[in-house]
């Protein structure tokens, strides 16, 4: 198991490095740049400060921005150019955007934002706790609603409770959170005054966003649990358990549930990752200080460093979460083993 | 991969905001009980919410995190709003711009208690007050200003508004590295309390310029010691009425009254909380739930319609114009022909755009320079809606009834308002001239790139004046100005502006500027659409909040009488 974990971690580093390389290249291909303003601005100083006039890679196409007269205006060297590939002399490698960025990473920094005065670590560090708390709460809501609902539906297949739960689940999956969020705000904030409409000052402010975010997953988990239960309940070992004279409660909770939840568990990793990355809209509606908002804004602002920082953060989270799910799998299903 | 996901999410967020806006505007309409006046509405249940009733202190919103708190480097509206309360320049903006006939009334003394202007109108001698202090208790001296201005003018210093200082003698040369000796620049420290500034040419709006944040002093010793970290809450030293207590990204900034401020006796609000609320729908929600005293930013059109009769709703005129700019560099394009540009401009019914499309939230623009600038009268009627004449002009240019007119593109950045206007203009041109245009919408940064590299035919634009003088609207059309972005150039126009710059007589100067504006309207690359207004919600209990055409509202002038929540719906002013 230890060897498995080490191997996975090592391969993760390679994966993340590939992601960084690709992302860095892609961000530079997007039209415009972080230094361009609506008014004639001192783009020159900004571009020099962030080395945006330098080649991207040691193996390169032309630099993305070419200076024009007087360093006042800058124009793109054109988007994607796939011409003859030129390798820079070794002495110039340290001047490329990629090498500068990777060496910043090696120093344990994600660089500074290209738009604000703050560092990327500072910005993401202040936002991450909110996003994680929101994600965990939403996941808890999803599990607390989804699993019991799925169980009931699975055990009472083709009865009224089954149809009822599945109809609600269908509705839950269908309502997008940008509809649900404003509806909840209208009802619970503006009409009833129970919760604040925007911001995150105390725990109660996270209730509506968590529900908005969690309900979709609750509905999905309900469907997964139902499906798992229907499959397991017909298995031989359940029949054996019943034959042994165990009570229905013990059969369901101790034997069937474990197997029925396997699809749910394997869904948890991606679901949590999706909750973290997918909270963008909810963060926007409720004006929460989370990572998602930074990601969208940094992409729109072409704040390359913040975009890359967020990508690194998200991809690291994904890698770790998938690893945790794999480990959790061995606990739930004894047939799965990663030992050589 | 990155861009696609960001774009998709952006779209989702936008869609969400739209649905939210629609839902809430319906909500707003449901609540509306039209009555005659504000008071009746307040009593009649329209004021179902009390501004700020849920806030612990005076609270308002800004639309984004400040990119920096360094006045020399900042350029956006949220930053400015914070800077005007944390820092103080030689002069400061006054509480209002309404009803002022004399430009000199626009600003009031700040760190400088007075100034003298030389006979030739080029040398300002500012007398600094003795009790002006930094928040650490040290005196603010003329040297502080000189060092701060020198910093902004340093070549390669990333200041977006560095060019504002170019009116000072040799300042432009210094910032471009052509003048290396600072003593040649027209900023002289006579003594601790006296600063002498020599300008290249008479600049009547210079007092308003020094009331702008790029000219504010920064604590240079601290800046040299800490670099860009000097603006962190734990380091920052300011000289304005307020100090920065804390800053939480995407959440809020807390300000408290400075004990060392020279005029602290007249500062009524002890504390203020500036909340960062990026989505305007969320700002309205926060206002409705009593978390804000002032919505801070202009509200979304969809939401305003439900709030138009609310006693807290305020419409301020703004010094800004929404217009279409025309690229005249493509020789193949009919847009290089002035008759075509005139025909297009004359067939846009801006009254209908404002009244029908924009619900009267803005004002009709016939000129490029907005109305109400002290001492300035716009030339003639400006561009008027005249379909018959427009058709004639188009026919003269060789396109009778639009025949043979190529399909041109109209570029705008993604936004509901821009889309509504563009669609309306598209149908007007089709109906009035038989001209087909294709709408192209692009995301903000791509739009910027296209405009700055002149990769467009017609593009929407907005211009908010930086100071109360027509020059801020006119110098952008000068040959070679970085904001021109249309390729338009006119010798007569450039000459008029230069004459205005050298003119000592204010009335003659304004006359020259009006002649210049007439040229822009007659043969320029501009189709004015409307003048901006600022549509906000402000607690009717807040005192000292008056209309300001540059949306500058200093907390210093405001006060909030006790317990507005308790008086609730009864008291309406």
Interface residues (C-beta under 8 A of the other chain):
Chain A: X22 X23 X26 X27 X30 X31 X32 X33 X36 X37 X38 X39 X40 X41 X42 X44 X45 X46 X48 X49 X70 X72 X73 X75 X76 X115 X116 X117 X118 X122 X123 X126 X127 X176 X177 X178 X179 X181 X182 X183 X185 X186 X189 X190 X193 X196 X197 X198 X199 X200 X280 X281 X284 X285 X286 X287 X288 X289 X290 X292 X293 X294 X295 X296 X297 X299 X300 X301 X302 X307 X311
Chain B: X1 X2 X3 X6 X7 X9 X10 X12 X13 X15 X16 X17 X19 X20 X23 X24 X27 X54 X65 X66 X67 X68 X69 X70 X75 X156 X157 X158 X159 X160 X162 X163 X176 X228 X231 X248 X249 X250 X251 X275 X277 X278 X279 X281 X282 X283 X285 X286 X288 X289 X291 X443 X444 X445 X446 X448 X449 X452 X453 X481 X482 X483
